[in-house]
Structures are given as C-alpha cells and as structure tokens.
Amino acid sequence: MVELIGYSFVVDLFYTAVALLLLFFGLRLLDARSGRPWTDTIRIIRKDPHATALYYAARWIGACLLVGLLLSR
C-alpha cells in the first residue's frame, strides 16, 4: 500500500512539473508572438512597485492553482 501511495505521489509530481514547463513555454510563445519584447515589458513592470507586486503575486497564485488542480484529481 505504501508503494502505491509513493508511486502515485511521484506521478503527480511528474504531471505537475510537465504542466509548469508547458505553461512556461506556452507563455513564452505567446510573448514572442505578440511582437513586444519581454525585456521591455518587465522593465516597465519593475519601475512601479505596485505593478511588480501584482505581477509576481499573479504568477505565484496561478502556479499554485495549477499545482492544486493537478494534485486534487
């Protein structure tokens, strides 16, 4: 029984890692297709502390929601 729980946990972690990688590369693809360089965008975000806080909070909340959804199945 313990082996089954361990196996299930490892598979869930693998799904989570793959999902986070796909999310990362998918967002990078969308950034590239938008025609606006990411370095310019992040430079504008980092000039304003409020925008920086919102950006990083949204990233963490999105990643946590994705992991939670994957592990809750």
CORHUBEL-V658075 format. One record per helix or strand of 3 or more residues. SS is the DSSP state (@ for helix, = for strand). FROM is the first residue (numbers start at 1). LEN is the number of residues. Records with the same first field share a line. If there is no record, write none. Layout:
SS: FROM-LEN + FROM-LEN
This chain:
@: 2-33 + 38-10 + 49-23
